[in-house]
Amino acid sequence: MRPRYSDLFRRLGDHDPHQVDKAFDAILFDREQALPDLIEGYTCGAHTDGVRYLLVQLLGFTESHDALPAVERALNDPSPKVRAEACRSLTDLRARNALPVLRARMQDVDPEVRSAAVDAIAVLSRH
């Protein structure tokens, strides 16, 4: 992982919300260039639930189909917050091919995940 993104990902976990916002905005601005680092950052699994949530959100904002495998993997994240964000990110990625895995999330133990899956399916089914 490139040092710039390693530093920014670390700042995503800062206790100061201002630092988190600054890091998020910097990554968002670079999202196309940051894509390989975002994928690596999520798949290495070394981050807190909150940082993984933000990484999955940023992956969705890339609008790149290269992000799909990592986002689909996030559907099985231990954190329900991350799984729900993965559903929303698949919508951002316009991932109609992900409808079967989203349907599986309709059976998730967490109601927020089930709701996010239903919403994502509704949006993706219209397009």
Secondary structure, DSSP 8 states (H G I E B T S, - for coil): --HHHHHHHHHHT-S-HHHHHHHHHHHHHTHHHHHHHHHHHHHT--S-HHHHHHHHHHHHHTT-GGGHHHHHHHTT-S-HHHHHHHHHHHHHTT-GGGHHHHHHHTT-SSHHHHHHHHHHHHHHHH-
